[in-house]
Amino acid sequence: MGHTGSHAMLPDSPTPNPSRKREGDLKPEGPPITPTGMAALRARYDHLLGTERPAIVEIVSWAAGNGDRSENGDYIYGRKRMREIDRELAHLARRMKNCRVIDPARQEDRTRVWFGATVTIADEDDDRRELTLVGDDEQDASAGKIGWSAPLARALRGAAPGDLRRVVLPGGEKEWEVLAICYPGE
């Protein structure tokens, strides 16, 4: 009977922590992802489950009906591909369950680099780069999107324009200056 109201105190309670002031501290809830990134994971999952897997099941069923399965290339390839699809579906399901969707457009502290920020930086030679800090599942270096846990992203977290940040990269240590920060909707 002394159990009343204790369910609200469970650590896995979906109730948000009202003491959180910014989106920069992300550890308790899992890896961050933007709404666009989550939509891409969902689209890939739906495509695999609704289109690719049924097509492979049909090929495997057809091939199985053709007799000797040990030498049937369609059957062997189809079973292999189905295992690959099932592994990817399981991976995507885990990622979607574990990731926390954060909308960068709702970031309150826009004076510093937090998740979803687009940052303009310059190195010692004044070579400029524009980077957007996104979830690790949506990183794409060719598009200037770096994952939240990448060394450069970790170094930039919390930085303000004018701050210098050192990063140890495979090619050696490099220093970057934060020139500008912007968030979606600005």
C-alpha positions in Angstrom: 0.0 0.0 0.0 2.9 2.4 0.5 3.6 2.2 -3.2 1.4 5.2 -4.2 2.9 7.6 -6.6 6.3 5.9 -6.8 5.9 5.0 -10.5 6.6 8.7 -11.4 10.1 8.3 -9.9 11.3 5.5 -12.1 14.4 6.3 -14.1 12.8 5.2 -17.3 9.7 7.3 -16.8 8.8 9.2 -20.0 8.2 12.4 -18.0 10.7 15.0 -19.2 13.1 16.4 -16.6 12.0 20.0 -16.0 15.5 21.0 -14.7 17.0 20.5 -18.2 17.8 23.9 -19.6 19.4 23.0 -23.0 19.6 20.3 -25.6 23.4 20.1 -25.3 23.4 17.5 -22.5 22.1 14.4 -24.2 23.6 11.3 -22.3 20.6 10.2 -20.2 18.1 9.7 -23.1 20.2 8.1 -25.8 21.8 9.2 -29.1 20.2 12.3 -30.8 18.7 12.3 -34.2 16.9 15.1 -36.1 13.3 14.6 -37.2 14.5 14.3 -40.8 17.0 11.6 -39.8 14.3 9.6 -38.0 12.0 9.9 -41.0 14.8 8.5 -43.2 15.3 5.6 -40.8 11.5 4.9 -40.8 11.3 5.2 -44.6 14.2 2.7 -45.0 12.5 0.3 -42.5 9.1 0.6 -44.3 10.7 0.0 -47.7 12.5 -3.1 -46.5 9.5 -4.5 -44.7 6.9 -3.6 -47.3 8.7 -3.9 -50.6 12.0 -5.7 -50.6 11.3 -8.5 -48.1 8.0 -9.6 -49.7 9.7 -9.6 -53.2 12.5 -11.9 -51.8 10.0 -14.1 -50.0 8.2 -14.6 -53.4 11.4 -15.5 -55.2 12.5 -17.9 -52.5 9.0 -19.6 -52.5 9.1 -19.9 -56.3 12.7 -21.2 -56.2 11.9 -23.7 -53.5 9.1 -25.2 -55.6 11.6 -25.9 -58.4 13.2 -28.9 -56.8 16.8 -29.3 -55.6 17.5 -26.3 -53.3 21.2 -27.1 -52.9 22.1 -26.1 -56.4 19.3 -23.5 -56.9 21.0 -20.1 -57.2 17.8 -18.1 -56.8 16.9 -20.0 -53.6 20.4 -19.7 -52.1 20.7 -16.0 -53.0 17.2 -15.3 -51.8 17.7 -16.9 -48.4 21.0 -15.0 -48.0 19.4 -11.7 -49.0 16.4 -12.4 -46.7 18.9 -12.8 -43.7 20.6 -9.5 -44.7 17.2 -7.7 -44.8 16.1 -9.2 -41.5 19.4 -8.1 -39.9 19.0 -4.6 -41.2 15.4 -4.5 -40.1 16.4 -5.5 -36.6 19.2 -2.8 -36.6 16.9 -0.1 -37.8 14.2 -1.1 -35.2 16.9 -0.8 -32.4 18.1 2.6 -33.7 14.6 4.0 -33.9 13.8 2.8 -30.4 17.0 4.1 -28.9 17.4 7.4 -30.6 15.9 10.6 -29.2 14.4 12.9 -31.8 15.6 16.5 -31.2 14.3 19.3 -33.4 17.2 21.8 -33.8 14.7 24.5 -34.7 13.5 24.4 -31.1 16.9 25.0 -29.6 16.7 27.8 -27.0 20.4 28.6 -26.6 21.3 29.7 -30.2 24.5 31.5 -29.1 26.4 28.3 -28.7 27.0 25.1 -30.7 24.5 22.4 -29.8 22.9 19.5 -31.6 21.6 20.6 -35.1 23.7 23.7 -35.3 25.2 24.7 -38.6 28.7 26.1 -37.8 31.1 28.0 -39.9 34.7 27.4 -38.7 38.1 28.4 -40.0 41.5 26.8 -39.4 44.9 28.5 -38.9 45.2 29.0 -42.7 41.8 30.6 -42.8 40.3 27.6 -44.7 36.6 27.8 -43.9 34.2 25.0 -43.5 30.5 24.9 -42.9 29.3 21.9 -40.8 26.0 20.7 -39.4 26.0 18.6 -36.3 23.5 15.8 -36.8 22.9 12.3 -35.4 25.5 9.6 -36.0 22.9 7.7 -38.2 22.6 10.7 -40.6 26.2 11.9 -40.9 27.3 12.6 -44.5 30.7 14.2 -44.8 30.2 15.1 -48.5 27.2 17.1 -47.5 28.9 18.8 -44.5 26.9 16.8 -41.9 29.0 15.4 -39.1 27.9 12.9 -36.5 27.3 14.2 -32.9 30.0 11.8 -31.5 32.6 12.7 -34.1 35.8 14.2 -32.7 35.2 17.6 -34.3 31.6 17.7 -33.2 32.6 16.8 -29.6 35.2 19.6 -29.7 32.7 22.2 -31.0 29.9 21.4 -28.4 29.2 24.5 -26.3 31.4 26.8 -28.4 30.4 30.4 -29.1 31.6 32.6 -32.0 35.2 33.6 -31.5 36.1 30.4 -29.5 39.1 28.3 -30.5 38.8 24.6 -30.4 41.6 22.0 -30.8 40.8 18.7 -32.4 43.1 15.6 -32.7 42.5 14.1 -36.1 44.2 11.2 -37.8 46.4 13.7 -39.7 47.4 15.5 -36.5 46.2 18.2 -34.2 44.3 21.1 -35.7 42.8 24.3 -34.3 39.5 25.7 -35.5 37.9 29.1 -34.7 34.1 29.2 -34.6 33.0 32.1 -36.9 29.2 31.7 -37.0 26.4 29.5 -35.7 22.9 29.2 -37.0 20.0 26.9 -36.4 17.1 25.9 -38.7 14.4 28.7 -38.9 16.9 31.6 -38.7 
